[in-house]
Amino acid sequence: MTATAEKSAEAGAIPSMTVTLKILRFDPDGLDGREPGTEYWEEFQVEAHATDRVLDALHKIKWEQDGSLAFRRSCAHGVCGSDAMRINARNRLACKTLLKDLNPAKPIMVEPIKGLPVEKDLIVDMEPFFASYREIMPFLMTTGTAPERERLQSPEDRARFDDTTKCIMCAACTTSCPVFWTDGQYFGPQAIVGAHRFIFDSRDEGEWDRLEILNDKAGVWKCRTAFNCTEACPRGIEVTKAISEVKHALNTGEI
Amino acid sequence: MATEHEFDVVIVGAGGAGMRAALESSQRAKTAVITKLYPTRSHTGAAQGGMAAALSNVEDDNAEWHTFDTVKGGDYLVDQDAAEILCKEAVDAVLDLEKMGLPFNRTPEGKVDQRRFGGHTRNHGEAAVRRACYAADRTGHMILQTLYQQCIKQEVEFFNEFYVLDLILDGDPQAAGEDGEVAAAGVVAYSLATGEVHTFRAKSVIFATGGAGKVFKTTSNAHTLTGDGMGIALRAGLPLEDMEFFQFHPTGLAGLGILLSEAARGEGGILRNSEGERFMERYAPTIKDLAPRDMVARAMANEVREGRGCGPNKDYVLLDLTHLEPKHIDEKLPDITEFARTYLGVEPYTEPVPVFPTAHYAMGGIPTNVQGEVLRDNTHVVKGLYAAGECACVSVHGANRLGTNSLLDINVFGRRAGIAAAEYANATETTPELPADASAGVEQSVARLRDTVGGSGTERVAQIRKELQETMDRNVQVFRTAESLAEARDLVIELQKRYENIAIHDRGTRFNTDLLEAIELGFLLELSEVVIAGADGRKESRGGHYREDFPTRDDENYMQHTMAYKRADGTVDLSWKPVVITKYQPMERKY
């Protein structure tokens, strides 16, 4: 967001500093004498403030130094899920990571999220990720005629699945999972989170259809409880816990 | 992938309005949704506080009170027939979403819970009423997710990361006159992934492309909200209505513009100046901090102007939540308090949060009737062309939108547009033929921009955009005068000339976001000119448009909508359209 500079100037006290970003780039077109598909590291220096987001630094590069640097972003405050990337070897949203939370004395390493095909620079093909989400039937399933007014749900029942409704589908969890990196068939944590949101919704009647899908060889049993997903989630969702609740439902037949 | 497509209905945009339309349209006709983002990235997901509907789940309420509040909140520039529909259909709109699975917060009895919001009152202004249905402070996120989930269920066909750049019409809207006919024929889109240009023939086209907040520097809007749909309509010869009315949301995080929901005040938050005073008591004695947004934003800006701002530069006020229980904050306002912690390092449990108005919402847009059909002048529609959501102007928001009425708008009028578009398509025998050179315009402009790489152009997209946004913030924000508007217009005209001389960096075909930003800037430059023209022509103060040189509302001369047209020679013309009044005569607006 362009307003950052103003904020920093106003605050006055926030010191400006030179930050180095090392970005893993991927050139699909083969420009400037490169082969199409060339992968290479490129280093940029930008003047920034400690309170700037990594996204602000990336924008400074794109807007002032190299317009060809490609990354996705939209809302710039952590709700749209566009800008998940690997920053200093951890999956994070570039718009929710402030420079002061990294060590700005060292180069900040920025790479695309892992396990999905890279399209250009920090942009990956999200289609396999969304395909897994579609697989788990992520919509309310009910039988019988709908009531005239709303379906009733107690605040306690509503709270039961609150955590997994927060998911913004940024893919930070799925692409931090070592099982997903090596096994493209695995649905990945996000799809299980998406299923959890409905399985534990008292209004839903499709829970066993979804659990059956997740019981599949590409499903929850692939999870090795590495906890990478929970650490990676920029929304603070307890992903591993959600997965274990799904496993527990499958083991016990109880929801 | 083939680059020529044919559908009954093509929907441009996959936010709330676009997907709500798609759910109706795809049940009735062959439908495609074309979106420059993935659907779940749309800015509907950033909406926080709630969706208004007189459900009467927690206290007595009715659609008539809601209609009155909407009309009064909009400073009587609202078309009252449209507002009646909005408020009457609100109840079903909420219940529909609940049945689709939306996880609303619940009352102890298990009903959809409701809370207070600015300008929503009991019995024509007696006191604040609980009308906003909500899911914590992420209601928009839940709506976007729920609609996307239903689209998956219905197997709606999406073209993700396709950027629509042209609307093909059969007939010239500015030459058709009284008896002529103009109809939609399709759209032309640029595929971000491949750089190819695609054509979409369609019987009906729905624009649901969202807002244009990026004409301003301090904004709650996403980087991608560049008014593309409005700009395309304008270039196609269609008018834009009431573009001078832009809403500045009172509580943006100071310096950043990130939205902090009005729900913070609905849940009991208080605005204070440097003296610790609850200053809204002076500006709106009855409902205080829950006055409509235009009044609160102006009050805040005024406090700062008169030296009662906070911080080292006295340039913001404080949103105080410290008297609320942390548990209550966590339950009702978890996201926005996290924004304060993440971006300003402020702990809202114990410290007040620095806030200042941020450009938030375009009340104006592509004019439509209540079926969502796009108007090409005050009375004639373009057949088969529809618009809904923020890019459209029905007009239910008039001069100032009430909080929670936009999530309502996208659902009510998205649904209506979806049904109308599909019904029109089904009643239309053949899909219009596109002219052989339908894609030529887009191909040329893409090629022209790509050819600037390494060329003689000396101007940078980011620099021009920065200057544009700075002048809009300085001159066209909460306070406006003839002089400030003239200054802004002169600079915008100069920037438009400089834009002709830009050079971009990326000559690649795949994911050329450099090219995309250059195209977006073109729309921002044109729309800014329209905003300024409307603001200059409206020599009164009403709702979100405040002229210091004309500080009062002038119903005799300006109780009408502006209609801005771009002429072939590039000039912007303003004309006027009457407001539809059904039962509420304008009164002085006091809260």
Interface residues (C-beta under 8 A of the other chain):
Chain A: M1 T2 A3 T4 E6 K7 S8 E10 A11 G12 A13 D27 P28 D29 L31 T51 K62 W63 E64 D66 G67 S68 A70 F71 R72 R73 S74 C75 A76 H77 G78 V79 C80 G81 S82 K96 L98 E119 K120 D121 I123 M126 F130 Y133 R134 M137 P138 F139 L140 A146 R149 E150 R151 L152 Q153 S154 P155 D157 R158 F161 D162 T165 K166 C167 I168 M169 F198 D201 R203 D204
Chain B: L37 Y38 T40 R41 S42 H43 G45 A46 V94 L95 E98 K99 M100 G101 P103 F104 N105 R106 T107 P108 E109 G110 K111 V112 A135 A136 R138 H141 M142 Q145 Q149 Q150 I152 K153 A193 K217 T218 T219 A222 H223 T224 A254 G255 L256 G257 I258 G311 P312 N313 D315 D335 F339 T342 Y343 G345 R460 V461 A462 R465 K466 Q469 I504 H505 D506 R507 G508 T509 R510 F511 N512 T513 D514 E517
